[in-house]
Amino acid sequence: MPPVHDFHWPDGERAAVSLTLDDARLTQIDNGIPLLNTCGVRATFYASLVNIERRLTEWCEAVTAGHEVGNHSVHHPCSCNFAWGTPHVLEDYTLEQMEAELLEANDILERLVGVRPTTFGYPCGQNYVGRGEETRSYVPLVAKHFVAGRGFRDESCNGPACCDLAQLFGVDYDRMTFAEVKSWLDRTAERGGWLIFAGHEMCVEQPQGVLRDTLEQTCRYLTNPANEFWVDTVAKIGSYVRTAREEV
């Protein structure tokens, strides 16, 4: 990866890292957030509205502790091609429907946890609506309403001087070993980039799960001052990147 030029992270840090988790799954509340709190790491959670409501008190406490609850849509629309199926498929959406859903999710989350989301996590990492000649990107809607939008299963960290904040790369964190995590962190530090990990369940051995040992070692590594990483939410780092670029 080529180095990033003319961009500086605060306090002399070499690179930035955000841990993000999708769907407000119960293991995030039961397993993940207590571990993060112990380590002093703040993460971003892209929320399923139904799951937020099931454990609302704990999610409000997470927000108070400095974690971010972000927009993940109302119905989690993804492609019709997934075998698990969903009645809300992107191929049947219009841009108008998607914009209404993004705003509705913002309204609901603000009512539930007291903070209006400023970042968005693309469900399934997909950022289009429609099909064939009628396919349209909804990235412009995310750019219009949010500081940042995070993708999924991408193949690079983000270059802070050039990245499109409305479609940030998110790297699949599920089932990674710490050796794999460290490789990503080392390459990100060399580049001076912003690495965004994206996972689902926490501290469980499932196909969509971040392993406890991996999460513990990741947090220890990121919070070791000698490693010079700024670890924070997508909202905090995204806002810094946007402001820093405006000042150049």
C-alpha positions as CSV (number, residue, x, y, z in Angstrom):
1,M,0.0,0.0,0.0
2,P,1.4,3.4,-0.9
3,P,2.0,5.9,2.0
4,V,-0.4,8.6,2.7
5,H,1.0,12.1,2.3
6,D,0.1,15.4,3.9
7,F,-2.1,14.0,6.6
8,H,-1.4,13.8,10.3
9,W,-3.3,12.0,13.0
10,P,-3.7,13.8,16.4
11,D,-1.1,13.5,19.2
12,G,1.5,12.0,16.8
13,E,-0.3,8.7,16.4
14,R,0.8,6.7,13.4
15,A,-2.7,5.4,12.3
16,A,-6.3,5.2,13.3
17,V,-8.5,2.1,14.0
18,S,-12.3,1.7,14.5
19,L,-13.9,-1.5,15.8
20,T,-17.5,-1.8,14.4
21,L,-20.1,-4.4,15.1
22,D,-23.4,-4.9,13.2
23,D,-27.0,-5.7,14.2
24,A,-26.9,-4.9,17.9
25,R,-26.7,-8.7,18.6
26,L,-27.1,-9.9,22.2
27,T,-23.5,-11.1,22.5
28,Q,-22.4,-7.5,22.0
29,I,-24.2,-6.4,25.1
30,D,-23.5,-9.6,27.1
31,N,-19.9,-10.2,26.1
32,G,-18.3,-7.6,23.9
33,I,-19.1,-4.2,25.5
34,P,-18.1,-5.2,29.1
35,L,-14.7,-6.3,27.6
36,L,-14.3,-3.1,25.6
37,N,-15.2,-1.1,28.7
38,T,-12.6,-2.9,30.7
39,C,-10.0,-2.1,28.1
40,G,-11.0,1.5,27.6
41,V,-11.9,1.0,23.9
42,R,-14.9,2.7,22.4
43,A,-16.6,1.0,19.4
44,T,-19.3,1.7,16.8
45,F,-22.4,-0.5,16.7
46,Y,-24.6,-0.4,13.6
47,A,-28.0,-1.2,15.1
48,S,-30.9,-3.5,14.4
49,L,-33.8,-1.6,15.8
50,V,-35.5,-4.8,17.1
51,N,-32.4,-5.9,19.0
52,I,-31.8,-2.4,20.4
53,E,-35.3,-2.4,21.9
54,R,-34.8,-5.9,23.5
55,R,-32.0,-4.5,25.7
56,L,-32.6,-0.8,25.6
57,T,-31.3,0.0,29.1
58,E,-27.9,-1.6,28.4
59,W,-27.7,0.1,25.0
60,C,-28.3,3.5,26.6
61,E,-25.6,2.7,29.1
62,A,-23.2,1.9,26.2
63,V,-23.9,5.3,24.6
64,T,-23.2,7.0,28.0
65,A,-19.9,5.0,28.2
66,G,-18.8,6.6,24.9
67,H,-19.8,3.9,22.3
68,E,-21.5,5.0,19.1
69,V,-24.8,3.6,18.0
70,G,-25.0,4.1,14.2
71,N,-27.7,3.7,11.6
72,H,-28.1,0.3,9.9
73,S,-31.5,1.0,8.2
74,V,-34.9,-0.1,9.4
75,H,-35.3,-3.3,7.5
76,H,-31.6,-4.3,6.8
77,P,-32.2,-4.6,3.0
78,C,-29.8,-6.8,1.1
79,S,-29.7,-8.5,-2.3
80,C,-32.3,-11.1,-3.2
81,N,-29.4,-13.5,-3.9
82,F,-28.8,-14.4,-0.3
83,A,-30.1,-17.9,0.7
84,W,-31.3,-16.7,4.1
85,G,-33.8,-14.5,2.3
86,T,-35.5,-11.2,3.2
87,P,-38.7,-9.6,2.1
88,H,-36.8,-6.3,1.9
89,V,-34.5,-6.7,-1.1
90,L,-32.4,-3.9,-2.6
91,E,-33.4,-4.9,-6.2
92,D,-37.0,-3.8,-5.3
93,Y,-36.1,-0.5,-3.6
94,T,-36.1,3.0,-5.1
95,L,-33.8,5.8,-3.9
96,E,-36.9,7.6,-2.4
97,Q,-37.7,4.5,-0.3
98,M,-34.1,4.2,0.8
99,E,-33.9,7.8,1.9
100,A,-37.1,7.6,3.8
101,E,-35.8,4.4,5.6
102,L,-32.5,6.0,6.5
103,L,-34.3,9.0,8.1
104,E,-36.8,6.8,9.8
105,A,-34.1,4.8,11.4
106,N,-32.3,8.0,12.6
107,D,-35.6,9.2,14.2
108,I,-36.2,5.9,15.9
109,L,-32.6,5.6,17.3
110,E,-32.6,9.2,18.5
111,R,-35.8,8.4,20.4
112,L,-34.5,5.2,21.8
113,V,-30.9,6.1,22.9
114,G,-31.1,9.9,22.9
115,V,-28.4,10.5,20.2
116,R,-29.1,11.0,16.5
117,P,-26.8,8.8,14.4
118,T,-24.1,10.5,12.3
119,T,-22.7,7.4,10.6
120,F,-24.2,4.5,8.6
121,G,-23.2,0.9,8.1
122,Y,-24.3,-0.5,4.7
123,P,-26.3,-3.7,5.3
124,C,-24.3,-6.6,3.8
125,G,-21.9,-3.9,2.5
126,Q,-24.1,-3.2,-0.5
127,N,-24.8,0.3,-1.6
128,Y,-27.2,0.2,-4.5
129,V,-31.0,-0.1,-5.2
130,G,-32.8,-1.4,-8.2
131,R,-31.7,-3.8,-11.0
132,G,-30.3,-3.7,-14.5
133,E,-30.5,-0.3,-16.2
134,E,-32.5,1.0,-13.2
135,T,-29.7,0.3,-10.7
136,R,-28.7,3.3,-8.7
137,S,-26.1,3.9,-6.0
138,Y,-27.4,5.2,-2.7
139,V,-24.0,6.5,-1.6
140,P,-25.1,10.1,-2.4
141,L,-27.9,9.7,0.2
142,V,-25.4,8.6,2.8
143,A,-23.2,11.5,1.9
144,K,-26.2,13.8,2.3
145,H,-27.3,12.6,5.7
146,F,-24.2,11.3,7.5
147,V,-20.6,12.1,8.3
148,A,-19.6,8.7,7.1
149,G,-20.8,5.3,5.7
150,R,-19.0,2.0,6.3
151,G,-18.8,-0.9,3.8
152,F,-18.0,-4.5,4.5
153,R,-15.6,-7.2,3.3
154,D,-13.3,-4.7,1.7
155,E,-9.6,-5.2,1.0
156,S,-7.7,-2.2,2.3
157,C,-7.5,0.4,5.1
158,N,-8.8,3.9,4.3
159,G,-6.4,6.6,3.1
160,P,-7.4,9.6,5.2
161,A,-6.3,12.1,2.7
162,C,-8.3,10.7,-0.2
163,C,-11.0,8.3,1.1
164,D,-14.7,8.8,0.3
165,L,-16.2,9.2,3.8
166,A,-19.6,8.1,2.4
167,Q,-18.2,4.7,1.4
168,L,-15.4,3.8,3.8
169,F,-13.8,0.4,3.5
170,G,-14.6,-2.1,6.2
171,V,-12.6,-5.2,6.8
172,D,-14.3,-8.5,7.9
173,Y,-13.3,-9.0,11.6
174,D,-15.3,-12.2,12.1
175,R,-13.2,-15.3,13.0
176,M,-9.9,-13.5,12.5
177,T,-6.9,-14.6,14.5
178,F,-4.8,-12.0,16.3
179,A,-2.0,-12.9,13.9
180,E,-4.2,-11.8,11.0
181,V,-5.3,-8.7,12.9
182,K,-1.7,-7.7,13.6
183,S,-0.8,-8.1,10.0
184,W,-3.6,-5.6,9.1
185,L,-2.5,-3.2,11.9
186,D,1.1,-3.3,10.8
187,R,0.3,-2.5,7.2
188,T,-2.1,0.3,8.3
189,A,0.6,1.8,10.5
190,E,3.1,1.8,7.7
191,R,0.6,3.6,5.5
192,G,-0.7,6.0,8.1
193,G,-4.2,4.8,7.3
194,W,-7.5,4.3,9.0
195,L,-8.5,0.7,9.5
196,I,-12.1,-0.2,10.1
197,F,-12.9,-3.7,11.3
198,A,-16.5,-5.0,10.9
199,G,-17.9,-7.9,12.9
200,H,-21.1,-9.3,14.3
201,E,-21.3,-11.6,17.3
202,M,-18.7,-11.0,20.0
203,C,-16.6,-13.4,22.0
204,V,-18.2,-16.5,20.5
205,E,-17.0,-19.1,18.0
206,Q,-19.5,-18.7,15.2
207,P,-19.1,-18.0,11.5
208,Q,-20.2,-14.4,12.1
209,G,-18.4,-14.0,15.4
210,V,-15.3,-12.1,16.7
211,L,-13.3,-14.5,18.9
212,R,-12.7,-13.5,22.5
213,D,-9.0,-14.1,22.4
214,T,-8.7,-12.0,19.2
215,L,-10.7,-9.1,20.7
216,E,-8.7,-9.1,24.0
217,Q,-5.4,-9.1,22.2
218,T,-6.6,-6.5,19.7
219,C,-7.6,-4.2,22.5
220,R,-4.4,-4.7,24.4
221,Y,-2.3,-4.0,21.3
222,L,-4.3,-0.9,20.3
223,T,-4.2,0.7,23.7
224,N,-0.5,0.1,24.2
225,P,0.9,3.7,23.8
226,A,4.1,2.3,22.2
227,N,2.1,1.1,19.2
228,E,0.8,4.7,18.5
229,F,-2.8,3.9,17.3
230,W,-5.7,6.2,17.8
231,V,-8.7,3.8,18.4
232,D,-12.1,5.4,18.4
233,T,-15.6,5.4,16.9
234,V,-16.3,6.0,13.2
235,A,-18.1,9.2,14.1
236,K,-15.1,10.6,16.0
237,I,-12.4,9.7,13.5
238,G,-14.6,10.5,10.5
239,S,-15.3,14.0,11.9
240,Y,-11.6,14.5,12.5
241,V,-10.7,13.4,8.9
242,R,-13.4,15.7,7.4
243,T,-12.3,18.7,9.5
244,A,-8.6,18.1,8.8
245,R,-9.1,18.0,5.1
246,E,-11.2,21.1,5.1
247,E,-8.4,23.0,6.8
248,V,-5.7,22.1,4.2
